Amino acid sequence: MGTKPNTQAPGANAHLTTPTKLTGAEIIWATLVGEGVTTVFGYPGGTILPAYDALRKFPIKHVLVRHEQGAAHMADGYARASGKVGVAIATSGPGSTNLVTGIATAMLDSIPIVCITANVSSKVLGSDAFQEVDITGITLPVTKHNFLVNKTEDLAGVLRQAFQIARSGRPGPVLVDITKDAEQASAIFDFEAAKPRAYRPHPMLCVEESGLAQAAELIRNAKRPVILAGHGVIESGAMEQVRTLAERAQVPVALTLLGLGGFPASHPLNLGMMGMHGEAWVNHAIQESDLLIACGMRFDDRVTGTLATYALKAKKIHIEIDPAEINKNVKADVALVGDLREVLEDLLPRISGRDGSAWLKSIQASKGAVAVHDIKNLPDSGHLYAAHVMHDLWRITGGNAIVVTDVGQHQMWEAQYFHHEHPRSLITSGGLGTMGFALPAAIGAKFACPDQEVWVVAGDGGFQMTAAELATIVQEKIKINIAIVNNGYLGMVRQWQEFFYESNYEATPLVSPDFVKLADAHGIAGRAVRTRSEVSSAVEEARSAPGAFLINFLVEKEESVYPMIPAGKALHEMIRRPGKNPLEESADDK
Amino acid sequence: MLHTFVAYVEDLPGVLTRVASLFRRLNININSLTVGRSERVGLSRLTLTCDSSAEAGHRIRASLFKLENVVDVDDIAKDPAVTRELALIKVAATPRNRAQIFDLVEVFRARIVDLTSESLMIEMTGVESKIEGLIEVLREDEGRILEICRSGKMTMRRGHHISSVLHAMGSGEPDPAELAAEAHDESVARAPEP
């Protein structure tokens, strides 16, 4: 569209090897190029204009967002899909404050992003100048670290340090705020000399021989062990090691929401997702367990239910890179504080074959005993349930897609009915639970993985929070498929009102635009789906459409996500699927 | 319980905010905080005391270490250490009743650092209880104390314990193995309280 070709001459990257005098604005881009950045997501404005003016000289793709929150989510989606650092750019004042929700989202889920904001000139800093805001102060609690740079000569070093901090240890967002005069002045750019000092691991990391021996001993003697696999499995790249541990010691694996994809869904030892909307047999297995092997997870309240009754019979081995997480929620009997993959590589030689068949059999039996009335196995009643949509989406794509969800009921249905085989195939806001995340994060994911099929799964509420990014899809001519699970309510909140507030549906019924027409207004094709029989053909149509495609799934209005552990209740105190229909559910997906 | 943390932090703008913000977020009140230059160029040393559960010590220390500008953190807990506080106390005193205060200052091993016809200023260094003691005695005469300024506590471990910062900075680059070892070092010989 309006994108001008980059005008950099051959050998334009010579400044990466030879110290060169550049403006601060040029140093920003030159440093990003040196750090391997190819795509950034941003929105220009007064104070960041010097940087935008210099952009054309550098081989970096800039994606113009419609709202800076979208830029932060896109950088986040890019990072989650690729494992690389995502970059968001915004101007001072409202530009930078609009990033905050996206930064907090990345913080809570330990996602490496670098946000670059401009600020007013250093001589008016702190004077309430036009579009001035203390963004380093505002983002202090929601960044891993942030910087205010007012000297051009500090820029390269600070930016390089920002990338190092974002991606090292437990990853997280870093913000670099740059004054306009630092962009405008010039300095000698020496990429090599700006290299940050060697990364210093957290001094309280601790993996001792005795701890490894103790862990191996506990695993050897456990009768009812369960591996709890979290986001750390994916961040650390420990998929193979977790799988080897599970298979060698015959230990079933339960996953957190962010852990989905870290262990193949089809693996016989995979129990599925645990926690608030985990299946009954998963949570019962944890409650009955005598040994929990927590791998890269932090015992979040959505995973444990009330701590007073959480897995009381179990010893706990906690393998975790962040020492501040040890004993925070759940007391660890053995803490192995370090990078998960490295710890498991040290632990695995001590693990020998083990017969886990009795325990696995009893879990398998409990699947039947706790048979739930799963909607996807019911005969077609003419109604459309979100579970059907997720199940068919999984079936038709063969699971070979990156699914980016928003937050709410559809998110949990996706987690229950779309089976993730591979890491980074589910992108979702777990910790902060940010509505409006899906659409922009999916755009970021598509830029990270242009050859992959990308699906947005969003509710009618969350989609409207960031629907403006539809125009970004069109401007960038990218192919993303969008499934809106439209029940006319803020569904998860409605569900809580139904269960805990006497069905007082205050402020949850939601009027939406005709999403298909909205898509059409953007030049995006789409269709509405009202019955189960149309789901497959709609998904196929979306997949074969040349451009982005939106499907508005008009699903059953007052369906709830089951099972559910009410907040503050024990992990085994689940609200089960209502038994309206006598059909037995099979735990398998046949 | 009362926790005492000694930390080495980079001497940069905003670092104190980051430390304070951590305690604010944990909803822990900082009882006392002193900051000043340390033996290392570019590093400030701070002593921070707060009331929190016994188990909180580990998490606070781990969280302090997560701050990029924090170089070293020591959780003194109940280990042998010297703690001191400085107080400046201005009291109303006329030539007629000065002598009585001079005696008090003598007994408490404090010093007079300013003297005017209507008031005098006492400087006193010591443990918290000693300073409290002097203030209590001075309060026996109503209206005598005009101003009190207290520095907050400063703490240093007894014995030859050397912070890992010294090791690290001495050799140029921090040695991760050494830092990790020190973080769990329980073996440092500590002289008994005299």
Contacts between the chains, C-beta under 8 A, distances in Angstrom:
chain1	res1	chain2	res2	distance
A	136	B	14	7.0
A	137	B	17	7.5
A	140	B	14	8.0
A	140	B	17	6.7
A	140	B	18	6.5
A	140	B	21	5.7
A	141	B	21	6.0
A	141	B	25	5.9
A	144	B	66	7.9
A	144	B	68	7.6
A	145	B	67	7.8
A	145	B	68	4.2
A	148	B	13	7.8
A	148	B	14	7.6
A	165	B	68	6.2
A	197	B	173	7.1
A	198	B	173	6.0
A	198	B	174	7.9
A	200	B	174	5.2
A	200	B	176	6.4
A	200	B	179	7.4
A	201	B	176	5.2
A	201	B	180	7.5
A	202	B	62	7.4
A	202	B	65	5.6
A	202	B	66	6.8
A	203	B	65	5.8
A	203	B	72	7.6
A	203	B	164	7.2
A	203	B	176	7.7
A	203	B	179	4.1
A	203	B	180	5.8
A	203	B	182	7.3
A	203	B	183	4.6
A	204	B	61	7.2
A	204	B	62	5.4
A	204	B	65	6.1
A	204	B	180	7.3
A	204	B	183	4.8
A	204	B	184	7.7
A	205	B	180	5.7
A	206	B	180	6.3
A	206	B	183	7.3
A	206	B	184	6.0
A	322	B	62	7.6
A	322	B	66	7.5
A	323	B	58	7.8
A	323	B	62	3.9
A	323	B	65	7.3
A	324	B	59	5.4
A	324	B	62	3.9
A	324	B	63	4.8
A	324	B	66	6.2
A	326	B	58	7.3
A	326	B	62	7.5
A	327	B	55	6.7
A	327	B	58	6.6
A	327	B	59	7.3
A	328	B	59	6.1
